[in-house]
Amino acid sequence: MEDCIFCKIAAGEIPASVVYEDDLVIAFDDLNPQAPVHTLVIPKAHHANIIDGVPAETLGAMVHAVEEVAHAKGLDEGFRVIANTGEVAGQTVHHFHMHVLGGKPLGENLV
């Protein structure tokens, strides 16, 4: 999508602090972190949210990317993964993404 910031990041049009990348997904640090570690995992293809017909292969690649991020960021003691779906759930960028959060004990009111 032309106006999607995450599509532009996935295409390399906007720079990002990339933590992990493969053919299907890219993971990069959030510019407005809500925890010491706050990395976003997105599919390179545009899908509005997790229930927007995301192929199983892409979902698997995203879960693998979460694992790679957790190892790269030293989150061996635990972390949180969140996928907000729709505005009422707090989704502000309408390109499916998972938040990987950690680096401190996480309370209930995070992201």
N, C-alpha and C positions, 0 to 999 in steps of 0.2 A: 504494500500500500504506500502511495506516494508520501503521505503526511505522517506516517507512523515512525516515531523516534526509534523504536526497537528494531524495525525493519532497516532503518538507516544504520544503526549500530551493527546489525548482523551483516550488512552489505559492506561494512568498512567505510561508510561515508561520514560517520561521526566517530571520533576516537573514544575508546573505552579502555579501562584497566582490565584486560582479559585475563581470567584465571584458568579457563579451560575452553577448548574449541575442538569440534570434529565436523564432519560433513553436514550433520543435521542440527546441531545446537551450538550455542555459545554461552559462556558464563562470564560475567564481569561484575566488578564491585559497584554497589549502589552509590550514587553521588550524594544521597541524603541518608546515611546509615542510621539505623535504629538500634544497632548493637555494635560491639567492637568488630565483629565479622558480619557483614551484610552483603551477600553476593546474589545476583539475579541469574537465573538460568532460563534461557528463552529458546524456542525453536527458531531456526533461521527462516522457515516458511511462516507466513502470517496466519495465525489462528486467533480469534478474538479472546478465547478463554479455553479452559480445560474441557468444556463440553461442546466445542466447535469443530467436531469431526477430526480431531488430532489422530493421525495414524498411530497404530500400536508401536511401530518401529521408532517413531519420534518420541513417544512417551517413554519407551525403554531407554532411548538415548538420553533423555532428560534425567531419568533416575540414575543412570550411569554418571552423568555430569555432576549430579548432587554428590555422589560418592567421591568423585575426583576432587571436587571443591572441598569437601569435608577433610580429606587427607591433606590437600595442599595448604589448607588454613589451620591445620592442627586441631580439629574439632573432635578428637578421639573420645572425649568425655561426654559428648552430647551436643546436639544442635536441634534447631526447629526448622521445618520446611512448611511454607505457607503458599497457597495458590488462591488468591482472592478472585472471586468470580462475580462480576457485575458491580455496579456503582454502590449498591446498598451494602456490599461486602467490603468496600474500600478499594476496589480496583480503579486506579486512576489512569493507567495506560492500558488501552484495550488491545493488547497483544499478549497472549498467554505467557505467563512467566511464573516462576517459582522463586520465592525468597528463601535463601539459606541464611539462617541467623544463629549466631553463637558467640563464644568468647567470654561469656559471663552468665551467671544464673539468669534465666529469662522469666519474667513475671507474666501474668495473664493478659495484660493490656499492651502487648507488643505487636505492632503492625496489624 
